Amino acid sequence: MSLKKLALGASMLLALAAGTARADTVSVFCGATDYDLCVKAADAWKAKTGNEAKINKMPAQLDDAIPLYQQLLAAKSSDVDVLFLDVIWLGMFKNNLLDIKAMVPQAEQDAHFKSTLGAGDINGQLIALPAYMDVGLMFYRKDLLEKYGMQPPKTWDELAAQAKEIQDKERAAGSKDMWGYTWQAKSYEGLTCDAIELIASNGGGTIIADDGKVTIDNPAAAEAIEKAKGWIGTISPEGVLGYDEEASRAVFEAGNSVFHRNWPYVWGTSQGGGGPIVGKVGMMPLPVGKAGEKSSGCLGPMYFGVNKYSAKPELAAEFVRFITGPDMQKMRAIEGAYNPSISALYTDPDVLKKLPFLKDTQPAFADSATRPSGYTGTSYNRVSQAFYRAVHDMLTGDEDVKAGLTKLSARLEKLKESR
Ligand code: GLC
């Protein structure tokens, strides 16, 4: 046999051993903000297994993917094998996700925070594995607070007062575009989060309680919304009424906002790219409405699950295990500041070096506010839509806050029952 033939034979054997001879491809949905990290995970999976994951970018605003998923799943389509899932969608899509419990070793399941894993474990079926934690946090300009001799605020009123003072003084000193506080008040799921944070931290509950009682029509909720309404045009630009996460982040990262509410990934984007606020940012749990209340960051972990109609369920489940496993969660944390759902990574020296704030986000997870998706199940989206549309109208002044909450409450009573 010639040397050339021998070499060819050896490389075929190697390829077989690596599994490339039966290499296959799965199609995966990934969020727009962490698309690049998903591509990295796919590259790592290919290097490890020889299999490919084709990553499809989801719409920039996550809830725009809901009708897309609904269509895909109603048609029992096998076009996409792996779905990226917001925690509030798990109840909505549970009947269309494959039970992967038997395919995921128990120790691998137990590595995740119990309650986070639990949200994907419905009626004994494991329909999704957590990829990372998300909780609403407050980012602030450490340099500006120091300049004006201020401590990070404990209450929303303190925040508003500091925001106003710094904004006015900075504008007078020449920073004409400076605003005190940027957040998300566009009519979409993000506003459900921002509003629930203000209301819950003011003692006003979380729209619908765990037992199904509609609680939204109460004075503490009205007070929180009135307060936020007063911020618009004074410490927050009118534009917040159209801002989602990315639009509001752009203002903060351009150096034009003292305080900014967003998810942990903003640590990565604001500190990573060499922009004007590198080294000038602090991060903390959200303020409270009243002394004695809890900081109530909206809880928003993200998951991956397998489409029940996938033609390659085993391979799809393997990819889900890989992308939600410790190596990829560590990569996401280090490269994008995504907070792991695997508890052991919170003491990992490489992760802590890059994300010193992790010690502050853990209490924020513990005190977080949960959206009422557990009780409302398949009707969650309609409930949330009714809530954020009503709150948006209250913030613009199109609807009186107290009367609006009474109307909303009656509507939610009906909607919650169609679950
Ligand atoms: C983040 C959260 C998600 C939430 C969304 C709102 O992606 O992880 O839970 O629904 O923001 O915009």
Residues whose N, C-alpha, C, O or C-beta is under 5 A from the ligand:
A	BS01	GLC	D86 V87 D134 E189 G190 L299 G300 P301
